[in-house]
């Protein structure tokens, strides 16, 4: 079983690292490892998600390839993370989506876009799709409001349930106690570490990414992706308030809060995802986890297309191109939405959980 193989390799690597301890200043993995005399399956799973793949340990390691020990910490922990996503996914049936995730995400997105396009032509007709629509509720003249909101709301509830179940399963299976989840100080500490991407700084000098030189560029691009995504989410939330409570129909003026938030967030996403894709193209492949690469690229491309089509829709919303752009944008968004609990997005849930566990351990060690 791949799960057993990845656990064995992670254990082999971590046992050697625990004897050496040269890399303890790079990130949280090595101090967390040193708190343990024996590395159980629970411990290894926790350490794998605590790893941020900065790769500093790989280039600093005297036992890395071509040494006979063949120590490759980023790859070993990356393989175990990949199996974690699959084993802890909910419901179990959808865990198959992690086996060839890049292909699965691509096919689902292409299929969702094609279905929406086909339905729009059948229900609305080409004359509606390729006509200019101005004023309030212009978008809903192309795609009816109910067809957008009701399916997305239903699947949104499913996404929350799937992510919550993954969080609880990971916490329980890595030895966490349910009572510890209510430690507010630990949550604040973990949230602070997550929001500033503390462990992508390699102990202060930055990641060894895309090669053996220290750089903070990967961390900056990650910030643009995260905060761009959050601004787009905020724009959607504000637009929902406008629609349901103030009864203001989209599209909104360029100076309105949803448009400003969405524009800034979309530009951030474009730069961040484009930058990370460029770095992945140039990166050293030896410390890379091959099974994670397709998942990473598919998720970044999907975010890039979401922001690109959204910004294009904003610019051309008063032209005859609006209808087809809206259909394509919704298709990409639906693809992103459907695959969210079974894509690279889940790493944020498990990584935060690991950071929370680490914050609790550090707090108890200090007291």
C-alpha positions as CSV (number, residue, x, y, z in Angstrom):
1,X,0.0,0.0,0.0
2,X,1.3,3.5,-0.9
3,X,0.2,4.7,2.6
4,X,2.5,2.1,4.3
5,X,5.4,2.8,1.9
6,X,5.2,6.6,2.5
7,X,5.0,6.1,6.3
8,X,8.1,3.8,6.2
9,X,10.1,6.2,4.2
10,X,9.1,9.2,6.4
11,X,10.0,7.2,9.5
12,X,13.4,6.3,8.0
13,X,14.2,9.9,7.1
14,X,13.0,11.3,10.4
15,X,14.9,8.8,12.5
16,X,18.2,9.9,10.8
17,X,17.2,13.6,11.1
18,X,16.5,13.1,14.8
19,X,20.0,11.8,15.3
20,X,21.6,14.6,13.4
21,X,19.5,17.7,14.3
22,X,21.5,20.0,12.0
23,X,18.4,21.6,10.5
24,X,16.5,22.5,13.7
25,X,16.6,26.2,13.0
26,X,14.9,26.1,9.6
27,X,11.3,25.4,10.5
28,X,8.9,23.9,13.0
29,X,9.3,20.3,11.8
30,X,12.6,19.6,13.5
31,X,11.9,21.1,17.0
32,X,8.5,19.2,16.9
33,X,10.4,16.0,15.9
34,X,12.9,16.5,18.8
35,X,10.1,16.5,21.3
36,X,9.5,12.9,20.5
37,X,11.7,9.9,21.4
38,X,9.7,7.5,19.2
39,X,8.0,8.6,16.0
40,X,4.6,6.9,15.7
41,X,2.3,6.9,12.6
42,X,0.4,9.8,14.2
43,X,3.5,11.8,14.7
44,X,4.8,11.3,11.2
45,X,1.4,12.3,9.7
46,X,1.5,15.5,11.9
47,X,5.0,16.3,10.9
48,X,4.3,15.9,7.2
49,X,1.6,18.6,7.2
50,X,3.7,20.8,9.5
51,X,6.3,20.8,6.7
52,X,5.9,23.8,4.4
53,X,8.3,22.4,1.7
54,X,10.8,25.3,2.0
55,X,13.5,22.8,1.0
56,X,16.2,24.4,3.1
57,X,16.9,21.2,4.9
58,X,17.4,19.3,1.6
59,X,20.2,21.6,0.4
60,X,21.8,21.8,3.9
61,X,21.8,18.1,4.4
62,X,25.1,16.2,4.2
63,X,23.1,12.9,3.7
64,X,21.1,14.1,0.7
65,X,21.5,12.4,-2.7
66,X,24.0,11.2,-3.9
67,X,24.9,10.1,-0.3
68,X,24.1,6.4,0.4
69,X,21.5,7.5,3.0
70,X,19.6,9.2,0.2
71,X,17.9,11.6,2.6
72,X,15.2,13.7,0.9
73,X,13.0,15.2,3.6
74,X,10.8,17.4,1.3
75,X,10.0,14.5,-1.0
76,X,9.4,12.0,1.9
77,X,7.1,14.3,3.8
78,X,5.4,15.4,0.6
79,X,4.5,11.7,-0.3
80,X,3.0,11.2,3.1
81,X,1.0,14.5,2.8
82,X,-0.4,13.3,-0.5
83,X,-1.6,10.0,1.1
84,X,-3.0,12.1,4.1
85,X,-5.2,14.0,1.7
86,X,-6.6,10.8,0.3
87,X,-7.0,8.8,3.5
88,X,-8.6,11.5,5.5
89,X,-11.0,12.8,2.8
90,X,-14.7,12.7,3.3
91,X,-16.7,11.0,2.1
92,X,-14.3,8.2,1.3
93,X,-15.8,7.6,-2.1
94,X,-14.4,10.9,-3.4
95,X,-10.9,10.0,-2.2
96,X,-10.3,8.6,-5.7
97,X,-10.1,12.1,-7.0
98,X,-6.7,12.4,-5.3
99,X,-5.2,9.5,-7.3
100,X,-4.7,11.5,-10.5
101,X,-5.8,14.9,-9.2
102,X,-4.5,17.1,-12.0
103,X,-6.3,15.1,-14.6
104,X,-9.5,14.9,-12.5
105,X,-9.6,18.6,-11.7
106,X,-9.0,19.5,-15.4
107,X,-11.7,17.1,-16.7
108,X,-14.3,18.3,-14.1
109,X,-13.6,22.0,-14.9
110,X,-13.8,21.3,-18.7
111,X,-17.0,19.3,-18.2
112,X,-18.7,22.0,-16.0
113,X,-17.8,24.7,-18.5
114,X,-19.2,22.7,-21.4
115,X,-22.4,21.8,-19.6
116,X,-23.1,25.5,-18.6
117,X,-22.3,26.6,-22.1
118,X,-24.7,24.0,-23.6
119,X,-27.5,24.8,-21.2
120,X,-27.1,28.5,-21.8
121,X,-27.5,28.0,-25.6
122,X,-30.4,25.6,-25.2
123,X,-32.4,27.6,-22.6
124,X,-31.5,31.2,-23.5
125,X,-30.5,30.9,-27.1
126,X,-27.5,32.4,-29.1
127,X,-29.3,35.8,-29.5
128,X,-29.2,36.3,-25.7
129,X,-25.7,34.9,-25.2
130,X,-24.2,37.2,-27.8
131,X,-26.1,40.4,-27.1
132,X,-25.1,43.3,-25.0
133,X,-27.0,43.6,-21.7
134,X,-26.9,46.8,-19.7
135,X,-28.2,48.0,-16.3
136,X,-29.2,46.2,-13.1
137,X,-29.5,42.4,-13.3
138,X,-27.8,42.3,-16.7
139,X,-25.9,39.0,-15.7
140,X,-29.2,37.3,-14.8
141,X,-30.5,37.9,-18.3
142,X,-27.9,35.5,-19.5
143,X,-27.9,33.0,-16.6
144,X,-31.0,33.1,-14.4
145,X,-30.3,34.0,-10.8
146,X,-31.8,30.8,-9.3
147,X,-29.6,28.6,-11.5
148,X,-26.5,30.4,-10.1
149,X,-27.3,30.6,-6.4
150,X,-29.2,27.5,-5.5
151,X,-26.7,24.8,-6.8
152,X,-23.7,26.8,-5.4
153,X,-25.3,27.2,-2.0
154,X,-26.1,23.5,-1.8
155,X,-22.6,22.5,-2.8
156,X,-21.1,25.2,-0.5
157,X,-22.8,23.5,2.5
158,X,-21.3,20.1,1.3
159,X,-17.9,21.7,1.1
160,X,-18.0,23.0,4.6
161,X,-19.1,19.6,5.9
162,X,-16.3,17.8,3.9
163,X,-13.6,20.2,5.1
164,X,-14.8,20.1,8.7
165,X,-14.8,16.3,8.7
166,X,-11.3,16.3,7.2
167,X,-10.1,18.7,10.0
168,X,-11.6,16.6,12.8
169,X,-10.3,13.3,11.3
170,X,-6.8,14.7,10.9
171,X,-6.9,16.1,14.5
172,X,-8.1,12.8,16.0
173,X,-5.8,10.6,13.9
174,X,-2.7,12.6,14.8
175,X,-3.4,12.2,18.5
176,X,-5.1,15.5,19.2
177,X,-7.5,15.8,22.1
178,X,-10.9,17.3,21.4
179,X,-10.6,19.6,24.5
180,X,-7.4,21.2,23.0
181,X,-9.4,22.6,20.1
182,X,-10.9,25.2,22.5
183,X,-7.5,26.7,23.4
184,X,-8.0,30.2,22.1
185,X,-4.4,31.3,22.6
186,X,-3.2,28.4,20.5
187,X,-5.6,29.3,17.7
188,X,-4.3,32.9,17.8
189,X,-0.7,31.7,17.6
190,X,-1.4,29.2,14.8
191,X,-3.4,31.8,12.9
192,X,-0.6,34.3,13.2
193,X,1.9,31.8,11.9
194,X,-0.4,30.9,9.0
195,X,-1.2,34.5,8.0
196,X,2.4,35.5,7.7
197,X,3.6,32.2,6.3
198,X,6.2,32.0,9.0
199,X,7.7,28.7,8.0
200,X,8.3,29.7,4.4
201,X,11.1,32.0,5.6
202,X,13.6,29.2,6.2
203,X,14.7,30.5,9.5
204,X,14.8,34.1,8.2
205,X,16.7,33.7,4.9
206,X,13.8,32.4,2.8
207,X,13.2,29.2,0.9
208,X,15.6,27.3,-1.3
209,X,13.2,27.6,-4.1
210,X,13.2,27.2,-7.1
211,X,16.9,26.2,-6.6
212,X,19.5,26.2,-3.8
213,X,19.6,30.0,-3.5
214,X,17.7,31.6,-0.6
215,X,14.8,33.7,-1.7
216,X,11.6,35.1,-0.3
217,X,9.9,35.3,-3.7
218,X,7.9,32.1,-3.2
219,X,6.6,33.5,0.1
220,X,5.5,36.8,-1.6
221,X,3.7,34.9,-4.4
222,X,1.9,32.8,-1.8
223,X,0.8,35.9,0.0
224,X,-0.6,37.3,-3.2
225,X,-2.5,34.1,-3.8
226,X,-3.9,33.8,-0.3
227,X,-4.9,37.4,0.2
228,X,-6.1,37.7,-3.4
229,X,-8.4,34.8,-2.8
230,X,-9.6,36.2,0.5
231,X,-10.4,39.6,-1.2
232,X,-12.4,37.8,-3.9
233,X,-14.3,35.9,-1.3
234,X,-15.0,39.2,0.5
235,X,-16.2,40.7,-2.8
236,X,-18.6,37.8,-3.2
237,X,-19.8,38.2,0.3
238,X,-20.4,41.9,0.0
239,X,-22.2,41.3,-3.3
240,X,-24.5,38.8,-1.7
241,X,-25.3,41.4,1.0
242,X,-26.1,43.9,-1.7
243,X,-28.3,41.4,-3.5
244,X,-30.3,39.9,-0.6
245,X,-30.5,42.7,1.9
246,X,-30.2,45.9,-0.1
247,X,-31.8,44.5,-3.2
248,X,-29.2,45.9,-5.5
249,X,-28.7,43.7,-8.5
250,X,-25.4,43.0,-10.3
251,X,-23.4,44.2,-12.1
252,X,-22.2,47.0,-9.7
253,X,-20.4,50.3,-10.6
254,X,-16.6,50.2,-10.9
255,X,-16.2,52.3,-7.7
256,X,-18.5,50.0,-5.6
257,X,-17.0,47.9,-2.8
258,X,-17.6,44.4,-4.4
259,X,-15.9,45.5,-7.7
260,X,-12.9,47.2,-5.9
261,X,-12.4,44.2,-3.7
262,X,-12.8,41.7,-6.6
263,X,-10.4,43.7,-8.9
264,X,-7.6,44.0,-6.3
265,X,-8.1,40.4,-5.3
266,X,-8.2,39.2,-8.9
267,X,-5.0,41.1,-9.8
268,X,-3.3,39.6,-6.8
269,X,-4.4,36.1,-7.8
270,X,-3.1,36.6,-11.4
271,X,0.3,37.8,-10.2
272,X,0.6,35.2,-7.4
273,X,-0.5,32.1,-9.4
274,X,1.4,33.2,-12.4
275,X,4.5,33.7,-10.3
276,X,4.2,30.3,-8.6
277,X,3.6,28.5,-11.9
278,X,6.8,30.2,-13.3
279,X,8.7,29.0,-10.2
280,X,7.4,25.5,-10.6
281,X,8.6,25.4,-14.2
282,X,12.1,26.4,-13.0
283,X,12.4,24.4,-9.8
284,X,14.8,21.6,-9.0
285,X,12.8,18.4,-9.5
286,X,14.9,16.2,-7.2
287,X,13.2,17.3,-3.9
288,X,9.8,17.4,-5.7
289,X,7.0,15.0,-4.9
290,X,5.9,13.9,-8.4
291,X,2.4,12.9,-7.2
292,X,1.8,16.4,-5.8
293,X,3.0,18.3,-8.9
294,X,-0.1,17.7,-11.0
295,X,-2.3,18.7,-8.1
296,X,-0.4,21.9,-7.5
297,X,-0.3,23.0,-11.1
298,X,-4.0,22.2,-11.7
299,X,-5.1,24.2,-8.7
300,X,-2.9,27.2,-9.6
301,X,-4.1,27.1,-13.2
302,X,-7.7,27.0,-12.0
303,X,-7.2,30.0,-9.7
304,X,-5.4,31.8,-12.5
305,X,-8.3,31.2,-15.0
306,X,-10.9,32.2,-12.4
307,X,-9.2,35.6,-11.9
308,X,-8.4,36.1,-15.6
309,X,-12.0,35.4,-16.8
310,X,-13.4,37.5,-13.9
311,X,-11.3,40.5,-14.8
312,X,-12.1,40.1,-18.5
313,X,-15.8,40.0,-17.6
314,X,-15.4,43.2,-15.7
315,X,-13.7,45.0,-18.5
316,X,-16.1,43.7,-21.3
317,X,-19.4,43.5,-19.3
318,X,-21.2,46.2,-21.4
319,X,-20.3,44.5,-24.7
320,X,-21.7,41.6,-26.6
321,X,-18.8,39.5,-25.3
322,X,-20.3,39.6,-21.8
323,X,-22.6,36.6,-22.2
324,X,-20.0,34.1,-23.4
325,X,-17.4,35.4,-20.8
326,X,-20.0,35.0,-18.0
327,X,-20.6,31.4,-19.1
328,X,-16.9,30.6,-19.2
329,X,-16.2,32.4,-15.9
330,X,-19.1,30.5,-14.2
331,X,-17.8,27.2,-15.7
332,X,-14.3,27.7,-14.2
333,X,-15.7,28.9,-10.9
334,X,-18.0,25.8,-10.7
335,X,-15.0,23.6,-11.5
336,X,-13.0,25.2,-8.7
337,X,-16.0,24.9,-6.4
338,X,-16.8,21.3,-7.1
339,X,-13.2,20.2,-6.7
340,X,-12.3,22.4,-3.7
341,X,-12.4,19.7,-1.0
342,X,-10.5,17.3,-3.3
343,X,-7.8,19.6,-4.6
344,X,-4.6,21.3,-3.3
345,X,-6.9,23.6,-1.3
346,X,-7.2,20.9,1.5
347,X,-3.6,21.5,2.4
348,X,-4.6,24.7,4.0
349,X,-6.9,22.8,6.4
350,X,-4.3,20.2,7.4
351,X,-1.5,22.6,7.6
352,X,-3.4,24.9,9.9
353,X,-4.3,21.9,12.0
354,X,-0.7,21.0,12.3
355,X,0.2,24.6,13.2
356,X,-2.4,24.5,15.9
357,X,-0.9,21.3,17.3
358,X,2.5,22.8,17.2
359,X,1.3,26.0,18.9
360,X,-0.1,23.9,21.8
361,X,3.1,21.9,22.1
362,X,5.2,25.0,22.1
363,X,3.0,26.7,24.7
364,X,3.2,23.7,27.0
365,X,6.9,23.5,26.6
366,X,7.3,27.2,27.5
367,X,5.1,26.9,30.6
